[in-house]
Amino acid sequence: MGIILIDSEKRIKLKNESINFIYVKKDIEDYKKDIKYSDIIAFIDQLISKKENNISEIYLKDIQKYILLRGKYMKSREEYLFTIKDITRNKETLEVQKNFITNVGHELKTPLTNIMGYLVALKNEEDPHRREKFINTIERNA
């Protein structure tokens, strides 16, 4: 997890190596000039101007990463703490789960729809040969 600490003068007091991917250069001084993602700058600016805690999820298109930004205003110190966490793998896992559930739902609905249709037909069918055919189709779908 990346960490940035900004003081009341909007200077970066502390950062760790985990967030180097968001910077234009390694030795940063001014977050507005040195952070290369406008969405991150806007998030920091908003928290500093409102002096409120905030959280946001941002997609960085050029590196294809989802990040979770958290900002905390520390009133007693007049400082702002920001954490940046790469949640790309979590998002991908959720997408795989969602697709799996959708596919399973579809795979279950198709035979159930057939079974229901043949059950309705079976109720109204008097011909024993056709009734047997419907029962076989129901068994196959079950």
Phi and psi in radians as a Rosetta constraint file:
Dihedral C 1 N 2 CA 2 C 2 CIRCULARHARMONIC -1.515 0.35
Dihedral N 2 CA 2 C 2 N 3 CIRCULARHARMONIC 2.574 0.35
Dihedral C 2 N 3 CA 3 C 3 CIRCULARHARMONIC -2.331 0.35
Dihedral N 3 CA 3 C 3 N 4 CIRCULARHARMONIC 2.369 0.35
Dihedral C 3 N 4 CA 4 C 4 CIRCULARHARMONIC -2.293 0.35
Dihedral N 4 CA 4 C 4 N 5 CIRCULARHARMONIC 2.346 0.35
Dihedral C 4 N 5 CA 5 C 5 CIRCULARHARMONIC -2.063 0.35
Dihedral N 5 CA 5 C 5 N 6 CIRCULARHARMONIC 2.134 0.35
Dihedral C 5 N 6 CA 6 C 6 CIRCULARHARMONIC -2.064 0.35
Dihedral N 6 CA 6 C 6 N 7 CIRCULARHARMONIC 2.375 0.35
Dihedral C 6 N 7 CA 7 C 7 CIRCULARHARMONIC -1.551 0.35
Dihedral N 7 CA 7 C 7 N 8 CIRCULARHARMONIC -3.117 0.35
Dihedral C 7 N 8 CA 8 C 8 CIRCULARHARMONIC -1.174 0.35
Dihedral N 8 CA 8 C 8 N 9 CIRCULARHARMONIC -0.314 0.35
Dihedral C 8 N 9 CA 9 C 9 CIRCULARHARMONIC -1.559 0.35
Dihedral N 9 CA 9 C 9 N 10 CIRCULARHARMONIC 0.122 0.35
Dihedral C 9 N 10 CA 10 C 10 CIRCULARHARMONIC 1.152 0.35
Dihedral N 10 CA 10 C 10 N 11 CIRCULARHARMONIC 0.525 0.35
Dihedral C 10 N 11 CA 11 C 11 CIRCULARHARMONIC -1.746 0.35
Dihedral N 11 CA 11 C 11 N 12 CIRCULARHARMONIC 2.523 0.35
Dihedral C 11 N 12 CA 12 C 12 CIRCULARHARMONIC -1.391 0.35
Dihedral N 12 CA 12 C 12 N 13 CIRCULARHARMONIC 2.054 0.35
Dihedral C 12 N 13 CA 13 C 13 CIRCULARHARMONIC -1.619 0.35
Dihedral N 13 CA 13 C 13 N 14 CIRCULARHARMONIC -0.504 0.35
Dihedral C 13 N 14 CA 14 C 14 CIRCULARHARMONIC -2.721 0.35
Dihedral N 14 CA 14 C 14 N 15 CIRCULARHARMONIC 2.497 0.35
Dihedral C 14 N 15 CA 15 C 15 CIRCULARHARMONIC -2.700 0.35
Dihedral N 15 CA 15 C 15 N 16 CIRCULARHARMONIC 2.751 0.35
Dihedral C 15 N 16 CA 16 C 16 CIRCULARHARMONIC -1.973 0.35
Dihedral N 16 CA 16 C 16 N 17 CIRCULARHARMONIC 2.975 0.35
Dihedral C 16 N 17 CA 17 C 17 CIRCULARHARMONIC -1.181 0.35
Dihedral N 17 CA 17 C 17 N 18 CIRCULARHARMONIC -0.366 0.35
Dihedral C 17 N 18 CA 18 C 18 CIRCULARHARMONIC -1.120 0.35
Dihedral N 18 CA 18 C 18 N 19 CIRCULARHARMONIC -0.277 0.35
Dihedral C 18 N 19 CA 19 C 19 CIRCULARHARMONIC -1.933 0.35
Dihedral N 19 CA 19 C 19 N 20 CIRCULARHARMONIC 0.272 0.35
Dihedral C 19 N 20 CA 20 C 20 CIRCULARHARMONIC -1.044 0.35
Dihedral N 20 CA 20 C 20 N 21 CIRCULARHARMONIC -0.431 0.35
Dihedral C 20 N 21 CA 21 C 21 CIRCULARHARMONIC -1.152 0.35
Dihedral N 21 CA 21 C 21 N 22 CIRCULARHARMONIC -0.287 0.35
Dihedral C 21 N 22 CA 22 C 22 CIRCULARHARMONIC -1.596 0.35
Dihedral N 22 CA 22 C 22 N 23 CIRCULARHARMONIC -0.085 0.35
Dihedral C 22 N 23 CA 23 C 23 CIRCULARHARMONIC -1.783 0.35
Dihedral N 23 CA 23 C 23 N 24 CIRCULARHARMONIC 2.646 0.35
Dihedral C 23 N 24 CA 24 C 24 CIRCULARHARMONIC -1.304 0.35
Dihedral N 24 CA 24 C 24 N 25 CIRCULARHARMONIC -0.658 0.35
Dihedral C 24 N 25 CA 25 C 25 CIRCULARHARMONIC -2.390 0.35
Dihedral N 25 CA 25 C 25 N 26 CIRCULARHARMONIC 2.875 0.35
Dihedral C 25 N 26 CA 26 C 26 CIRCULARHARMONIC -1.314 0.35
Dihedral N 26 CA 26 C 26 N 27 CIRCULARHARMONIC -0.728 0.35
Dihedral C 26 N 27 CA 27 C 27 CIRCULARHARMONIC -1.562 0.35
Dihedral N 27 CA 27 C 27 N 28 CIRCULARHARMONIC 1.639 0.35
Dihedral C 27 N 28 CA 28 C 28 CIRCULARHARMONIC -1.689 0.35
Dihedral N 28 CA 28 C 28 N 29 CIRCULARHARMONIC 2.559 0.35
Dihedral C 28 N 29 CA 29 C 29 CIRCULARHARMONIC -2.248 0.35
Dihedral N 29 CA 29 C 29 N 30 CIRCULARHARMONIC -0.779 0.35
Dihedral C 29 N 30 CA 30 C 30 CIRCULARHARMONIC -2.010 0.35
Dihedral N 30 CA 30 C 30 N 31 CIRCULARHARMONIC 1.948 0.35
Dihedral C 30 N 31 CA 31 C 31 CIRCULARHARMONIC -1.060 0.35
Dihedral N 31 CA 31 C 31 N 32 CIRCULARHARMONIC -0.549 0.35
Dihedral C 31 N 32 CA 32 C 32 CIRCULARHARMONIC -1.195 0.35
Dihedral N 32 CA 32 C 32 N 33 CIRCULARHARMONIC -0.517 0.35
Dihedral C 32 N 33 CA 33 C 33 CIRCULARHARMONIC -1.613 0.35
Dihedral N 33 CA 33 C 33 N 34 CIRCULARHARMONIC -0.557 0.35
Dihedral C 33 N 34 CA 34 C 34 CIRCULARHARMONIC -1.735 0.35
Dihedral N 34 CA 34 C 34 N 35 CIRCULARHARMONIC -0.299 0.35
Dihedral C 34 N 35 CA 35 C 35 CIRCULARHARMONIC -1.523 0.35
Dihedral N 35 CA 35 C 35 N 36 CIRCULARHARMONIC 2.293 0.35
Dihedral C 35 N 36 CA 36 C 36 CIRCULARHARMONIC -1.586 0.35
Dihedral N 36 CA 36 C 36 N 37 CIRCULARHARMONIC 0.017 0.35
Dihedral C 36 N 37 CA 37 C 37 CIRCULARHARMONIC -1.992 0.35
Dihedral N 37 CA 37 C 37 N 38 CIRCULARHARMONIC 2.032 0.35
Dihedral C 37 N 38 CA 38 C 38 CIRCULARHARMONIC -1.094 0.35
Dihedral N 38 CA 38 C 38 N 39 CIRCULARHARMONIC -0.566 0.35
Dihedral C 38 N 39 CA 39 C 39 CIRCULARHARMONIC -1.116 0.35
Dihedral N 39 CA 39 C 39 N 40 CIRCULARHARMONIC -0.662 0.35
Dihedral C 39 N 40 CA 40 C 40 CIRCULARHARMONIC -1.218 0.35
Dihedral N 40 CA 40 C 40 N 41 CIRCULARHARMONIC -0.751 0.35
Dihedral C 40 N 41 CA 41 C 41 CIRCULARHARMONIC -1.043 0.35
Dihedral N 41 CA 41 C 41 N 42 CIRCULARHARMONIC -0.784 0.35
Dihedral C 41 N 42 CA 42 C 42 CIRCULARHARMONIC -1.081 0.35
Dihedral N 42 CA 42 C 42 N 43 CIRCULARHARMONIC -0.689 0.35
Dihedral C 42 N 43 CA 43 C 43 CIRCULARHARMONIC -1.091 0.35
Dihedral N 43 CA 43 C 43 N 44 CIRCULARHARMONIC -0.815 0.35
Dihedral C 43 N 44 CA 44 C 44 CIRCULARHARMONIC -1.094 0.35
Dihedral N 44 CA 44 C 44 N 45 CIRCULARHARMONIC -0.817 0.35
Dihedral C 44 N 45 CA 45 C 45 CIRCULARHARMONIC -1.004 0.35
Dihedral N 45 CA 45 C 45 N 46 CIRCULARHARMONIC -0.763 0.35
Dihedral C 45 N 46 CA 46 C 46 CIRCULARHARMONIC -1.103 0.35
Dihedral N 46 CA 46 C 46 N 47 CIRCULARHARMONIC -0.785 0.35
Dihedral C 46 N 47 CA 47 C 47 CIRCULARHARMONIC -1.125 0.35
Dihedral N 47 CA 47 C 47 N 48 CIRCULARHARMONIC -0.736 0.35
Dihedral C 47 N 48 CA 48 C 48 CIRCULARHARMONIC -1.142 0.35
Dihedral N 48 CA 48 C 48 N 49 CIRCULARHARMONIC -0.727 0.35
Dihedral C 48 N 49 CA 49 C 49 CIRCULARHARMONIC -1.237 0.35
Dihedral N 49 CA 49 C 49 N 50 CIRCULARHARMONIC -0.615 0.35
Dihedral C 49 N 50 CA 50 C 50 CIRCULARHARMONIC -1.609 0.35
Dihedral N 50 CA 50 C 50 N 51 CIRCULARHARMONIC -0.296 0.35
Dihedral C 50 N 51 CA 51 C 51 CIRCULARHARMONIC 0.924 0.35
Dihedral N 51 CA 51 C 51 N 52 CIRCULARHARMONIC 0.794 0.35
Dihedral C 51 N 52 CA 52 C 52 CIRCULARHARMONIC -2.231 0.35
Dihedral N 52 CA 52 C 52 N 53 CIRCULARHARMONIC 2.663 0.35
Dihedral C 52 N 53 CA 53 C 53 CIRCULARHARMONIC -1.253 0.35
Dihedral N 53 CA 53 C 53 N 54 CIRCULARHARMONIC 2.617 0.35
Dihedral C 53 N 54 CA 54 C 54 CIRCULARHARMONIC -2.694 0.35
Dihedral N 54 CA 54 C 54 N 55 CIRCULARHARMONIC 2.829 0.35
Dihedral C 54 N 55 CA 55 C 55 CIRCULARHARMONIC -2.514 0.35
Dihedral N 55 CA 55 C 55 N 56 CIRCULARHARMONIC 2.488 0.35
Dihedral C 55 N 56 CA 56 C 56 CIRCULARHARMONIC -2.685 0.35
Dihedral N 56 CA 56 C 56 N 57 CIRCULARHARMONIC 2.595 0.35
Dihedral C 56 N 57 CA 57 C 57 CIRCULARHARMONIC -1.907 0.35
Dihedral N 57 CA 57 C 57 N 58 CIRCULARHARMONIC 2.257 0.35
Dihedral C 57 N 58 CA 58 C 58 CIRCULARHARMONIC -2.277 0.35
Dihedral N 58 CA 58 C 58 N 59 CIRCULARHARMONIC 2.447 0.35
Dihedral C 58 N 59 CA 59 C 59 CIRCULARHARMONIC -1.785 0.35
Dihedral N 59 CA 59 C 59 N 60 CIRCULARHARMONIC 2.163 0.35
Dihedral C 59 N 60 CA 60 C 60 CIRCULARHARMONIC -1.705 0.35
Dihedral N 60 CA 60 C 60 N 61 CIRCULARHARMONIC 1.730 0.35
Dihedral C 60 N 61 CA 61 C 61 CIRCULARHARMONIC -1.054 0.35
Dihedral N 61 CA 61 C 61 N 62 CIRCULARHARMONIC -0.769 0.35
Dihedral C 61 N 62 CA 62 C 62 CIRCULARHARMONIC -1.148 0.35
Dihedral N 62 CA 62 C 62 N 63 CIRCULARHARMONIC -0.484 0.35
Dihedral C 62 N 63 CA 63 C 63 CIRCULARHARMONIC -1.935 0.35
Dihedral N 63 CA 63 C 63 N 64 CIRCULARHARMONIC 0.062 0.35
Dihedral C 63 N 64 CA 64 C 64 CIRCULARHARMONIC 0.899 0.35
Dihedral N 64 CA 64 C 64 N 65 CIRCULARHARMONIC 0.960 0.35
Dihedral C 64 N 65 CA 65 C 65 CIRCULARHARMONIC -2.261 0.35
Dihedral N 65 CA 65 C 65 N 66 CIRCULARHARMONIC 2.488 0.35
Dihedral C 65 N 66 CA 66 C 66 CIRCULARHARMONIC -1.713 0.35
Dihedral N 66 CA 66 C 66 N 67 CIRCULARHARMONIC 2.319 0.35
Dihedral C 66 N 67 CA 67 C 67 CIRCULARHARMONIC -2.200 0.35
Dihedral N 67 CA 67 C 67 N 68 CIRCULARHARMONIC 2.617 0.35
Dihedral C 67 N 68 CA 68 C 68 CIRCULARHARMONIC -1.891 0.35
Dihedral N 68 CA 68 C 68 N 69 CIRCULARHARMONIC 2.094 0.35
Dihedral C 68 N 69 CA 69 C 69 CIRCULARHARMONIC -1.805 0.35
Dihedral N 69 CA 69 C 69 N 70 CIRCULARHARMONIC 2.307 0.35
Dihedral C 69 N 70 CA 70 C 70 CIRCULARHARMONIC -2.192 0.35
Dihedral N 70 CA 70 C 70 N 71 CIRCULARHARMONIC 2.368 0.35
Dihedral C 70 N 71 CA 71 C 71 CIRCULARHARMONIC -2.207 0.35
Dihedral N 71 CA 71 C 71 N 72 CIRCULARHARMONIC 2.378 0.35
Dihedral C 71 N 72 CA 72 C 72 CIRCULARHARMONIC -2.290 0.35
Dihedral N 72 CA 72 C 72 N 73 CIRCULARHARMONIC 2.201 0.35
Dihedral C 72 N 73 CA 73 C 73 CIRCULARHARMONIC -1.561 0.35
Dihedral N 73 CA 73 C 73 N 74 CIRCULARHARMONIC 2.152 0.35
Dihedral C 73 N 74 CA 74 C 74 CIRCULARHARMONIC -1.804 0.35
Dihedral N 74 CA 74 C 74 N 75 CIRCULARHARMONIC 1.639 0.35
Dihedral C 74 N 75 CA 75 C 75 CIRCULARHARMONIC -1.010 0.35
Dihedral N 75 CA 75 C 75 N 76 CIRCULARHARMONIC -0.757 0.35
Dihedral C 75 N 76 CA 76 C 76 CIRCULARHARMONIC -1.097 0.35
Dihedral N 76 CA 76 C 76 N 77 CIRCULARHARMONIC -0.500 0.35
Dihedral C 76 N 77 CA 77 C 77 CIRCULARHARMONIC -1.860 0.35
Dihedral N 77 CA 77 C 77 N 78 CIRCULARHARMONIC -0.110 0.35
Dihedral C 77 N 78 CA 78 C 78 CIRCULARHARMONIC 0.952 0.35
Dihedral N 78 CA 78 C 78 N 79 CIRCULARHARMONIC 0.808 0.35
Dihedral C 78 N 79 CA 79 C 79 CIRCULARHARMONIC -2.299 0.35
Dihedral N 79 CA 79 C 79 N 80 CIRCULARHARMONIC 2.848 0.35
Dihedral C 79 N 80 CA 80 C 80 CIRCULARHARMONIC -2.196 0.35
Dihedral N 80 CA 80 C 80 N 81 CIRCULARHARMONIC 2.186 0.35
Dihedral C 80 N 81 CA 81 C 81 CIRCULARHARMONIC -1.871 0.35
Dihedral N 81 CA 81 C 81 N 82 CIRCULARHARMONIC 2.235 0.35
Dihedral C 81 N 82 CA 82 C 82 CIRCULARHARMONIC -2.129 0.35
Dihedral N 82 CA 82 C 82 N 83 CIRCULARHARMONIC 2.372 0.35
Dihedral C 82 N 83 CA 83 C 83 CIRCULARHARMONIC -2.072 0.35
Dihedral N 83 CA 83 C 83 N 84 CIRCULARHARMONIC 2.516 0.35
Dihedral C 83 N 84 CA 84 C 84 CIRCULARHARMONIC -2.248 0.35
Dihedral N 84 CA 84 C 84 N 85 CIRCULARHARMONIC 2.142 0.35
Dihedral C 84 N 85 CA 85 C 85 CIRCULARHARMONIC -2.192 0.35
Dihedral N 85 CA 85 C 85 N 86 CIRCULARHARMONIC 2.288 0.35
Dihedral C 85 N 86 CA 86 C 86 CIRCULARHARMONIC -1.342 0.35
Dihedral N 86 CA 86 C 86 N 87 CIRCULARHARMONIC 2.028 0.35
Dihedral C 86 N 87 CA 87 C 87 CIRCULARHARMONIC -1.998 0.35
Dihedral N 87 CA 87 C 87 N 88 CIRCULARHARMONIC 0.368 0.35
Dihedral C 87 N 88 CA 88 C 88 CIRCULARHARMONIC -1.018 0.35
Dihedral N 88 CA 88 C 88 N 89 CIRCULARHARMONIC -0.828 0.35
Dihedral C 88 N 89 CA 89 C 89 CIRCULARHARMONIC -1.092 0.35
Dihedral N 89 CA 89 C 89 N 90 CIRCULARHARMONIC -0.690 0.35
Dihedral C 89 N 90 CA 90 C 90 CIRCULARHARMONIC -1.071 0.35
Dihedral N 90 CA 90 C 90 N 91 CIRCULARHARMONIC -0.779 0.35
Dihedral C 90 N 91 CA 91 C 91 CIRCULARHARMONIC -1.106 0.35
Dihedral N 91 CA 91 C 91 N 92 CIRCULARHARMONIC -0.741 0.35
Dihedral C 91 N 92 CA 92 C 92 CIRCULARHARMONIC -1.122 0.35
Dihedral N 92 CA 92 C 92 N 93 CIRCULARHARMONIC -0.726 0.35
Dihedral C 92 N 93 CA 93 C 93 CIRCULARHARMONIC -1.097 0.35
Dihedral N 93 CA 93 C 93 N 94 CIRCULARHARMONIC -0.758 0.35
Dihedral C 93 N 94 CA 94 C 94 CIRCULARHARMONIC -1.089 0.35
Dihedral N 94 CA 94 C 94 N 95 CIRCULARHARMONIC -0.666 0.35
Dihedral C 94 N 95 CA 95 C 95 CIRCULARHARMONIC -1.158 0.35
Dihedral N 95 CA 95 C 95 N 96 CIRCULARHARMONIC -0.720 0.35
Dihedral C 95 N 96 CA 96 C 96 CIRCULARHARMONIC -1.102 0.35
Dihedral N 96 CA 96 C 96 N 97 CIRCULARHARMONIC -0.761 0.35
Dihedral C 96 N 97 CA 97 C 97 CIRCULARHARMONIC -1.085 0.35
Dihedral N 97 CA 97 C 97 N 98 CIRCULARHARMONIC -0.762 0.35
Dihedral C 97 N 98 CA 98 C 98 CIRCULARHARMONIC -1.074 0.35
Dihedral N 98 CA 98 C 98 N 99 CIRCULARHARMONIC -0.798 0.35
Dihedral C 98 N 99 CA 99 C 99 CIRCULARHARMONIC -1.106 0.35
Dihedral N 99 CA 99 C 99 N 100 CIRCULARHARMONIC -0.701 0.35
Dihedral C 99 N 100 CA 100 C 100 CIRCULARHARMONIC -1.071 0.35
Dihedral N 100 CA 100 C 100 N 101 CIRCULARHARMONIC -0.831 0.35
Dihedral C 100 N 101 CA 101 C 101 CIRCULARHARMONIC -1.110 0.35
Dihedral N 101 CA 101 C 101 N 102 CIRCULARHARMONIC -0.705 0.35
Dihedral C 101 N 102 CA 102 C 102 CIRCULARHARMONIC -1.084 0.35
Dihedral N 102 CA 102 C 102 N 103 CIRCULARHARMONIC -0.790 0.35
Dihedral C 102 N 103 CA 103 C 103 CIRCULARHARMONIC -1.147 0.35
Dihedral N 103 CA 103 C 103 N 104 CIRCULARHARMONIC -0.741 0.35
Dihedral C 103 N 104 CA 104 C 104 CIRCULARHARMONIC -1.085 0.35
Dihedral N 104 CA 104 C 104 N 105 CIRCULARHARMONIC -0.760 0.35
Dihedral C 104 N 105 CA 105 C 105 CIRCULARHARMONIC -1.025 0.35
Dihedral N 105 CA 105 C 105 N 106 CIRCULARHARMONIC -0.763 0.35
Dihedral C 105 N 106 CA 106 C 106 CIRCULARHARMONIC -1.144 0.35
Dihedral N 106 CA 106 C 106 N 107 CIRCULARHARMONIC -0.766 0.35
Dihedral C 106 N 107 CA 107 C 107 CIRCULARHARMONIC -1.110 0.35
Dihedral N 107 CA 107 C 107 N 108 CIRCULARHARMONIC -0.543 0.35
Dihedral C 107 N 108 CA 108 C 108 CIRCULARHARMONIC -1.414 0.35
Dihedral N 108 CA 108 C 108 N 109 CIRCULARHARMONIC -0.632 0.35
Dihedral C 108 N 109 CA 109 C 109 CIRCULARHARMONIC -1.182 0.35
Dihedral N 109 CA 109 C 109 N 110 CIRCULARHARMONIC -0.681 0.35
Dihedral C 109 N 110 CA 110 C 110 CIRCULARHARMONIC -1.040 0.35
Dihedral N 110 CA 110 C 110 N 111 CIRCULARHARMONIC -0.926 0.35
Dihedral C 110 N 111 CA 111 C 111 CIRCULARHARMONIC -1.183 0.35
Dihedral N 111 CA 111 C 111 N 112 CIRCULARHARMONIC -0.569 0.35
Dihedral C 111 N 112 CA 112 C 112 CIRCULARHARMONIC -1.143 0.35
Dihedral N 112 CA 112 C 112 N 113 CIRCULARHARMONIC -0.659 0.35
Dihedral C 112 N 113 CA 113 C 113 CIRCULARHARMONIC -1.105 0.35
Dihedral N 113 CA 113 C 113 N 114 CIRCULARHARMONIC -0.757 0.35
Dihedral C 113 N 114 CA 114 C 114 CIRCULARHARMONIC -1.083 0.35
Dihedral N 114 CA 114 C 114 N 115 CIRCULARHARMONIC -0.781 0.35
Dihedral C 114 N 115 CA 115 C 115 CIRCULARHARMONIC -1.044 0.35
Dihedral N 115 CA 115 C 115 N 116 CIRCULARHARMONIC -0.813 0.35
Dihedral C 115 N 116 CA 116 C 116 CIRCULARHARMONIC -1.074 0.35
Dihedral N 116 CA 116 C 116 N 117 CIRCULARHARMONIC -0.732 0.35
Dihedral C 116 N 117 CA 117 C 117 CIRCULARHARMONIC -1.089 0.35
Dihedral N 117 CA 117 C 117 N 118 CIRCULARHARMONIC -0.774 0.35
Dihedral C 117 N 118 CA 118 C 118 CIRCULARHARMONIC -1.247 0.35
Dihedral N 118 CA 118 C 118 N 119 CIRCULARHARMONIC -0.534 0.35
Dihedral C 118 N 119 CA 119 C 119 CIRCULARHARMONIC -1.131 0.35
Dihedral N 119 CA 119 C 119 N 120 CIRCULARHARMONIC -0.726 0.35
Dihedral C 119 N 120 CA 120 C 120 CIRCULARHARMONIC -1.095 0.35
Dihedral N 120 CA 120 C 120 N 121 CIRCULARHARMONIC -0.784 0.35
Dihedral C 120 N 121 CA 121 C 121 CIRCULARHARMONIC -1.139 0.35
Dihedral N 121 CA 121 C 121 N 122 CIRCULARHARMONIC -0.663 0.35
Dihedral C 121 N 122 CA 122 C 122 CIRCULARHARMONIC -1.097 0.35
Dihedral N 122 CA 122 C 122 N 123 CIRCULARHARMONIC -0.691 0.35
Dihedral C 122 N 123 CA 123 C 123 CIRCULARHARMONIC -1.039 0.35
Dihedral N 123 CA 123 C 123 N 124 CIRCULARHARMONIC -0.614 0.35
Dihedral C 123 N 124 CA 124 C 124 CIRCULARHARMONIC -1.699 0.35
Dihedral N 124 CA 124 C 124 N 125 CIRCULARHARMONIC -0.020 0.35
Dihedral C 124 N 125 CA 125 C 125 CIRCULARHARMONIC -1.652 0.35
Dihedral N 125 CA 125 C 125 N 126 CIRCULARHARMONIC 2.264 0.35
Dihedral C 125 N 126 CA 126 C 126 CIRCULARHARMONIC -1.781 0.35
Dihedral N 126 CA 126 C 126 N 127 CIRCULARHARMONIC -0.445 0.35
Dihedral C 126 N 127 CA 127 C 127 CIRCULARHARMONIC -1.187 0.35
Dihedral N 127 CA 127 C 127 N 128 CIRCULARHARMONIC 2.052 0.35
Dihedral C 127 N 128 CA 128 C 128 CIRCULARHARMONIC -1.059 0.35
Dihedral N 128 CA 128 C 128 N 129 CIRCULARHARMONIC -0.617 0.35
Dihedral C 128 N 129 CA 129 C 129 CIRCULARHARMONIC -1.133 0.35
Dihedral N 129 CA 129 C 129 N 130 CIRCULARHARMONIC -0.788 0.35
Dihedral C 129 N 130 CA 130 C 130 CIRCULARHARMONIC -1.206 0.35
Dihedral N 130 CA 130 C 130 N 131 CIRCULARHARMONIC -0.624 0.35
Dihedral C 130 N 131 CA 131 C 131 CIRCULARHARMONIC -1.071 0.35
Dihedral N 131 CA 131 C 131 N 132 CIRCULARHARMONIC -0.756 0.35
Dihedral C 131 N 132 CA 132 C 132 CIRCULARHARMONIC -1.089 0.35
Dihedral N 132 CA 132 C 132 N 133 CIRCULARHARMONIC -0.696 0.35
Dihedral C 132 N 133 CA 133 C 133 CIRCULARHARMONIC -1.099 0.35
Dihedral N 133 CA 133 C 133 N 134 CIRCULARHARMONIC -0.754 0.35
Dihedral C 133 N 134 CA 134 C 134 CIRCULARHARMONIC -1.112 0.35
Dihedral N 134 CA 134 C 134 N 135 CIRCULARHARMONIC -0.736 0.35
Dihedral C 134 N 135 CA 135 C 135 CIRCULARHARMONIC -1.089 0.35
Dihedral N 135 CA 135 C 135 N 136 CIRCULARHARMONIC -0.735 0.35
Dihedral C 135 N 136 CA 136 C 136 CIRCULARHARMONIC -1.085 0.35
Dihedral N 136 CA 136 C 136 N 137 CIRCULARHARMONIC -0.712 0.35
Dihedral C 136 N 137 CA 137 C 137 CIRCULARHARMONIC -1.151 0.35
Dihedral N 137 CA 137 C 137 N 138 CIRCULARHARMONIC -0.711 0.35
Dihedral C 137 N 138 CA 138 C 138 CIRCULARHARMONIC -1.087 0.35
Dihedral N 138 CA 138 C 138 N 139 CIRCULARHARMONIC -0.780 0.35
Dihedral C 138 N 139 CA 139 C 139 CIRCULARHARMONIC -1.069 0.35
Dihedral N 139 CA 139 C 139 N 140 CIRCULARHARMONIC -0.747 0.35
Dihedral C 139 N 140 CA 140 C 140 CIRCULARHARMONIC -1.085 0.35
Dihedral N 140 CA 140 C 140 N 141 CIRCULARHARMONIC -0.729 0.35
Dihedral C 140 N 141 CA 141 C 141 CIRCULARHARMONIC -1.281 0.35
Dihedral N 141 CA 141 C 141 N 142 CIRCULARHARMONIC -0.503 0.35
